[in-house]
Amino acid sequence: MSTSGRKFSRNEIYDAIQATVACIQITSRLWVLKTEDTNGGLYFVMALKLDLAKYEVNLVELGGEPVKLINLIDRAVTKGLILYHNINFLPYLLNTPAYDTKFFNLFIGFLAKPAPEINKEIMDPILWHVKNVICSGDKRLNEYIWNWWAYLVQKPEKKP
């Protein structure tokens, strides 16, 4: 079933497969699919079997002839493009490339991005609340909690 009738190059298809599908081979195959929810957020779905037998894509290299998507995914596994031998959650720092690993990383990046400048109208009530409510006015505890939160963001790959 090719619904759009659009023709894709083999490279476009393999790029899309690598961005959305992973095969984890430990003792048996586990398929991981990156999916978008209704709010635009990303999450992963895991399955023991891919149910894609009816889906086809039209390849430019074959004159627009349809090819079963599952065959292209199987070929991507055989080539090692989407085959991993383990799965993990390993955060990496902002503005750094993702780790090139032999395992599939479930970390898809931080949702929050650094602000170009600090908005005092937003930060002052937060700072006051942490200092006066969470830390009960204790300056040492206030400093400790802000250092701990900074550590979590600055070194996401390390467990506190």
C-alpha positions in Angstrom: 0.0 0.0 0.0 1.7 3.2 -1.2 -0.7 6.0 -0.5 1.1 9.1 -1.7 2.3 7.9 -5.1 5.5 9.9 -4.5 8.8 8.5 -5.6 11.7 8.3 -3.2 15.4 7.6 -3.7 16.9 4.6 -1.9 19.0 7.1 0.2 15.9 9.0 1.3 14.3 5.7 2.4 17.4 4.5 4.3 17.7 7.9 6.0 14.1 7.7 7.1 14.5 4.1 8.3 17.6 5.0 10.3 15.8 8.0 11.9 12.8 6.0 13.0 13.6 2.2 13.3 16.2 0.3 15.3 16.7 -3.5 15.7 18.2 -4.6 19.0 19.6 -8.1 18.8 20.6 -9.6 22.1 19.0 -13.1 22.3 16.1 -12.3 19.9 15.1 -9.3 18.0 13.5 -6.3 19.6 12.2 -3.5 17.3 12.2 0.1 18.5 10.2 2.6 16.6 10.4 6.4 17.2 6.9 7.9 17.2 5.5 11.3 17.5 2.6 12.0 19.8 -0.3 14.4 19.1 1.6 17.3 20.8 4.7 16.8 18.7 6.7 15.0 21.5 8.7 12.0 20.7 8.5 8.6 22.3 9.5 5.0 21.6 7.4 2.0 20.9 8.9 -1.5 21.3 7.7 -4.6 19.6 8.9 -8.2 19.0 7.6 -8.1 15.4 7.1 -5.4 12.7 3.7 -5.4 11.1 4.6 -3.6 7.9 3.9 -6.3 5.3 1.4 -4.3 3.4 3.4 -1.0 3.1 5.3 -0.2 0.0 7.4 2.7 -1.3 8.0 3.8 -4.8 11.8 3.9 -5.6 13.2 6.4 -8.2 16.0 3.9 -9.0 13.3 1.4 -10.1 11.4 3.8 -12.3 8.9 4.4 -9.5 8.0 0.8 -9.0 6.8 -0.1 -5.6 9.0 -2.1 -3.1 7.9 -3.6 0.1 9.1 -1.4 3.0 9.8 -4.5 5.2 12.3 -5.7 2.6 14.2 -2.4 2.8 14.1 -2.5 6.6 15.5 -6.1 6.6 18.3 -4.9 4.2 19.1 -2.0 6.6 19.5 -4.6 9.4 21.7 -6.8 7.2 23.9 -3.8 6.3 24.2 -3.0 10.0 22.6 0.5 9.5 20.0 -0.1 12.3 21.3 -3.1 14.1 22.4 -2.7 17.7 23.5 -5.3 20.3 22.2 -3.5 23.3 19.9 -0.7 24.4 20.6 2.0 27.0 19.7 5.6 28.1 22.8 7.7 28.0 22.2 11.5 28.1 24.8 13.8 26.4 25.5 17.5 26.9 23.7 20.3 25.0 25.5 21.4 21.8 27.5 18.2 21.6 26.9 15.4 19.1 25.3 12.2 20.2 27.6 9.4 21.2 28.5 7.0 18.4 28.0 3.7 20.1 27.2 0.1 19.4 24.1 0.3 21.5 20.8 2.1 20.8 20.5 5.2 22.9 17.0 6.0 24.1 18.0 9.6 25.0 16.6 11.9 22.3 17.9 15.2 23.7 16.7 17.9 26.1 13.4 19.6 25.4 14.5 22.8 27.1 17.1 24.9 25.3 19.3 27.6 26.8 17.8 31.1 26.8 19.9 33.8 25.1 19.5 35.9 28.2 18.0 35.5 31.7 14.5 37.1 32.2 14.6 38.4 35.8 10.7 38.6 35.9 10.6 34.9 35.5 13.6 33.9 37.6 13.2 36.1 40.7 10.0 34.4 41.9 11.6 31.0 41.3 14.8 32.0 43.2 12.7 33.4 46.0 10.6 30.2 46.3 13.5 27.9 46.3 15.4 29.9 48.9 12.4 30.7 51.2 10.1 27.8 50.8 12.1 24.7 49.7 15.2 25.7 51.7 13.4 27.5 54.6 15.9 30.4 54.3 18.9 28.2 54.8 21.6 29.8 52.6 23.9 26.7 52.6 21.0 24.4 51.5 19.9 26.9 48.9 23.4 27.0 47.4 23.6 23.2 47.6 20.3 22.6 45.8 21.2 25.0 42.9 24.7 23.4 42.6 23.0 20.0 42.5 20.5 21.1 39.8 23.3 22.6 37.8 25.2 19.4 38.0 22.3 17.4 36.7 22.1 19.6 33.6 25.8 20.2 33.1 26.8 16.5 33.5 23.7 14.5 32.3 25.9 11.5 31.5 26.9 11.1 35.2 24.5 9.7 37.8 24.4 11.8 41.0 
